[in-house]
Amino acid sequence: MDSPSRHIRLTSHPGQGASGAPPIVWGAATAAERGPIVGSTTNRSQRNVVGSHSGSYGVYRALAVAAGNLTRGHRADLTNTAPTDPIGPHPAWGDAHKIVSIDPWGASVQTAFSDHLAAGYDVRPTIAVTKAHIHLPEIKQAIAFQRLAIDGQVLLDDASATVTKIAVEPVWWLPGVAERFKVSEADLRRALFEETGGMYPELVTRSDLEVFLPPIGGQTLYVFGRVEDLANPSITLTARVHDECNGSDVFGSDICTCRPYLTHAIEECIRGAQAGGVGLIAYSRKEGRALGEVTKFLVYNARKRQTGGDSAANYFLRTECVAGVQDMRFQELMPDVLHWLGVQKIHRLVSMSNDKYDAITGSGIEVGERVKIPDELVPADAKVEIEAKIAAGYFTDGAVPTEEQLAQVLGRGLE
């Protein structure tokens, strides 16, 4: 018979040692009323969520424990880990409709939930705020061509830019996520359970647990200028919400416009901060339109090898043929982090995406000017992508596509 330390206790039913779990009142006005997020993997009596901290990295943590490199139940020493810049609280933190996919109090657990920590609860930060410098060859080029100038504050003598970096892990309040997607909570829970291979049985057996820590990547925010200015609608905010594209962002692949648009946005953010405003890049891990990189590369092959070669008319169709859907990024949850920062107005949105614009404005945030990628920054191999997106409704200050062109690109009426 196994020793008690090796005994496995299932967590799929109420009453399995959960009497000590603190309640969560999502959307409460204060941290004390809301309660902490506790995803402890060792003390089941403390758990008040489905899933565990660190998203997909929880699997690596499991490997480390299995290999003996990490002590099971390790508690982080949070000494000197507090945010370098205080953020909030903002009114949206107490609005259960404004923020449903991140924990507004996730950066300040040391102070917000000090009593729970002192009582032995394993409360971990889901947001971290730090300072850094970023070095980009495109920024050096912008300085060389006198589009940007070193000022000693935003841009330093070595051409690096000073930033505040914020890492954000996903924390989903399931009733709010379901409402955002206009589905029932029961249907959402069942789909999450089935499409993860039954990884989290609590999704369908524990309706009393309303918060889910999904095993997905989070977001990184880069702020140019003063973080507190993000919440001041009278200070010009230049912003881009960017979805991950490893091939372009990191390796410079030229089949899409992702890195050129990202670095252009960074240049605009620096320029805005130097002019007395503030800049924001919100970078989300949603590789290949959240379809994954393998699917993305399969689509590349299908686009290049189809009869007649790559074309804007079949750009989205080829993705749908492989993945069954054109896009799975679903920007419905994206504005949450903007509300967490207290953003009320984006004066210059460096994005052509209609989905992102609609999600931001639909959440109550005003958008002023929309900034498209300059034509000269579009790689030759990426012209198919940009033409397809413009025809599908992306913002442009150029020619508007005809109804026939739009129908073609969206895949309607194609044989």
Order of alpha helices (4+ residues) and beta strands (2+ residues): alpha-beta-alpha-alpha-alpha-beta-alpha-beta-beta-alpha-alpha-alpha-beta-beta-beta-alpha-alpha-beta-alpha-alpha-alpha-beta-alpha-beta-alpha-alpha
